[in-house]
Amino acid sequence: MASSKEYLNFVLEQLSDLEGITYKAMMGEYILYYRGKIMGGIYDDRLLVKPVKSAVFLMPTAIYELPYEGAKEMLLVDNIDSKEFLTELFNVMYDELPAPKKKK
């Protein structure tokens, strides 16, 4: 099942306090970037983020889910109604994630 544009727009609105949020559509789903770094994505109308230490710390009871068959597990963000929480989550995750690879 592909994710809806409405769900994407809701998540983007919740992240609107952050500068540099972008997304890329990919096979009916959406990859989310913050200042060039991949944070996670929207898969089957679920917000999933990479399971870095800071995300696990902020969401200790979060469920690990597969975004799609054959992928690595990611953390399900169930508190998407809180702009403050999502802003904090993306900010604390940012420093832990690798810089984007340079294209040749």
C-alpha positions in Angstrom: 0.0 0.0 0.0 1.4 3.4 -1.0 1.4 6.4 1.4 -1.1 9.2 0.8 -0.1 12.7 -0.1 -2.4 13.9 2.7 -0.4 12.0 5.3 2.9 13.4 3.8 1.5 16.9 4.0 0.4 16.4 7.6 3.9 15.2 8.7 5.5 18.1 6.7 3.2 20.5 8.5 4.2 19.0 11.9 7.9 19.5 10.9 7.3 23.0 9.6 9.3 24.6 12.5 12.5 23.1 11.1 14.3 24.6 8.2 15.6 22.2 5.6 13.0 19.5 5.6 12.7 18.0 2.2 11.4 14.7 0.8 11.8 12.5 -2.2 9.0 10.3 -3.6 10.1 6.7 -4.1 7.9 3.9 -5.2 4.8 5.3 -3.6 6.5 6.1 -0.4 8.5 9.2 0.8 12.1 9.5 2.1 12.4 12.4 4.6 15.6 14.6 4.8 16.6 17.2 7.3 19.4 19.5 6.1 20.5 16.9 3.6 20.5 13.9 5.9 18.1 11.0 5.6 16.1 10.8 8.8 13.6 8.2 7.8 10.5 8.1 5.8 6.8 7.6 5.3 5.9 4.0 4.5 2.3 2.8 4.4 1.1 6.0 6.1 3.5 5.4 9.0 6.4 7.8 10.0 9.5 5.6 10.6 12.9 7.0 11.6 16.3 5.5 11.8 17.0 3.7 15.1 19.9 5.9 16.3 20.6 6.1 20.0 19.0 9.5 20.5 15.7 8.4 18.9 15.7 5.2 21.0 16.3 7.4 24.1 13.4 9.7 23.3 11.1 6.8 22.4 12.1 3.9 24.7 8.8 2.0 24.0 8.8 2.5 20.3 8.0 -0.4 18.1 10.6 -1.6 15.5 9.0 -2.1 12.1 10.1 -2.9 8.6 9.4 -0.1 6.1 9.3 -2.7 3.3 10.3 -6.3 2.6 14.1 -6.8 2.9 14.8 -3.4 4.6 16.4 -2.7 8.0 14.1 -2.2 10.9 13.2 1.4 11.8 11.4 3.0 14.7 7.7 3.8 14.4 6.9 7.3 15.6 3.5 7.2 17.1 3.5 10.8 18.6 3.1 12.6 15.3 0.4 14.9 16.7 3.1 16.8 18.7 5.0 19.4 16.6 7.3 20.0 19.6 8.2 16.3 20.0 8.9 15.8 16.2 11.0 19.0 16.2 13.1 17.7 19.1 13.3 14.2 17.7 14.7 15.4 14.3 17.1 17.9 16.0 18.6 15.3 18.4 18.9 12.7 15.6 20.7 15.1 13.2 24.2 15.0 14.7 24.1 11.2 15.0 23.4 10.6 11.3 26.1 10.5 8.7 26.6 13.3 6.3 25.2 12.7 2.8 27.6 11.0 0.4 29.1 13.3 -2.2 28.1 12.5 -5.8 30.9 12.0 -8.2 
